[in-house]
Amino acid sequence: MRLIIGITGSSGILYGIRMLEVLKKRDTEIHLIMTEWAKKCLVLETDYDFKYLRSLADHYSDDSNMAASVSSGTHKTDGMIVIPCSMKTLSSIANGYEETLVARAAGVTMKESRKLVLVPLETPVTSIHL
């Protein structure tokens, strides 16, 4: 299985870390994208460092790298999970505003009719977000 994992700067980064750990044990090929705020939350909310998260993934792309392989539908995956998914990222994905690689990869995932799972931790979600 090949998955894109996006981790955004929403509180609850431990969910994303745990997802990476579980998928690594299940022999899943992981392409990781982390936003700048995710990297800040990693330092603020955990004792983990970026090097550890990077070691859990087979591939990594910076969120600002819009030329990364996952920005194209020709990059075959089984789907994408954004965990945690900030409201800014959720809104960006829902409205097709693909200014970051996480949002672009999610848009491509939907365009190619692949599975996309968003894990927003802020609820309730309102029409403003979507």
C-alpha positions in Angstrom: 0.0 0.0 0.0 1.2 3.5 -0.8 -0.2 6.5 1.2 0.4 10.2 1.5 0.3 11.4 5.0 -0.1 15.1 5.6 0.4 16.5 9.1 -0.8 20.0 9.7 -0.4 22.5 12.5 -3.5 21.6 14.4 -3.3 20.6 18.0 -3.2 16.8 18.3 0.0 16.1 16.4 0.3 12.8 18.4 -2.5 11.3 16.3 -0.3 11.9 13.2 2.8 10.4 14.9 0.9 7.4 16.0 -0.6 6.9 12.5 3.0 7.0 11.0 4.1 4.4 13.6 1.3 2.0 12.9 1.6 2.3 9.1 5.4 1.7 9.3 4.7 -1.6 11.0 2.2 -2.6 8.3 4.8 -2.3 5.5 3.1 0.8 4.0 5.0 3.0 1.7 4.6 6.5 3.2 5.1 9.9 1.6 5.1 12.4 4.4 4.3 16.1 4.1 4.4 18.4 7.1 3.4 22.0 7.3 5.6 24.6 9.1 3.0 24.8 11.9 3.1 21.0 12.2 6.8 21.3 12.8 6.2 23.9 15.5 3.4 21.9 17.2 5.8 18.9 17.2 8.3 20.9 19.3 5.6 22.5 21.5 3.4 19.4 22.1 5.8 16.4 22.1 9.2 15.2 23.0 9.7 13.9 19.4 11.8 15.7 16.8 11.5 16.0 13.0 14.3 13.5 12.4 12.2 10.8 14.2 9.1 11.6 12.1 11.1 11.6 8.9 12.5 8.2 9.8 9.0 6.8 9.8 8.4 7.8 6.2 9.9 6.4 3.0 9.7 9.8 1.3 9.3 13.4 2.5 8.4 16.6 0.7 8.4 20.1 2.1 4.9 21.6 2.2 6.1 24.5 0.0 7.4 22.2 -2.8 4.6 22.4 -5.3 6.7 20.5 -7.8 6.9 17.4 -5.6 5.8 14.1 -7.1 2.6 13.9 -5.0 1.3 17.1 -6.7 0.6 15.2 -9.8 -2.0 12.5 -10.5 0.7 10.5 -12.3 2.1 9.7 -8.8 0.1 6.6 -8.0 -1.1 6.1 -4.4 -3.8 4.3 -2.7 -5.0 7.5 -0.9 -4.1 10.2 1.5 -4.7 10.9 5.2 -4.4 14.4 6.7 -4.0 13.9 10.4 -4.5 16.2 12.2 -6.1 18.5 9.7 -6.3 22.1 10.7 -9.4 24.1 9.8 -7.3 26.2 7.4 -6.2 23.1 5.6 -9.7 21.6 5.6 -11.1 24.8 4.1 -8.3 25.0 1.6 -9.0 21.5 0.4 -12.8 21.9 0.4 -12.6 25.1 -1.7 -9.8 24.0 -4.1 -7.4 26.6 -2.8 -4.3 24.6 -3.3 -1.5 27.0 -2.1 0.3 24.3 -0.1 1.5 20.8 -1.0 -0.8 19.2 1.5 -3.9 20.9 -0.1 -2.6 20.2 -3.6 -2.0 16.5 -2.9 -5.4 16.2 -1.3 -7.0 17.8 -4.4 -5.2 15.5 -6.7 -6.2 12.5 -4.5 -9.9 13.5 -5.0 -9.5 14.3 -8.7 -8.1 10.8 -9.2 -11.0 9.3 -7.2 -8.6 7.9 -4.6 -9.5 7.7 -0.9 -9.0 10.9 1.2 -9.4 10.9 5.0 -9.3 14.2 6.8 -9.0 14.2 10.6 -10.1 17.6 11.9 -9.8 17.9 15.7 -11.8 21.1 16.0 -15.5 20.6 16.1 -18.2 21.3 15.2 -17.2 22.0 11.6 -19.3 24.8 10.2 -20.2 25.8 6.6 -17.6 28.5 7.0 -14.9 25.8 7.1 -16.4 23.9 4.3 
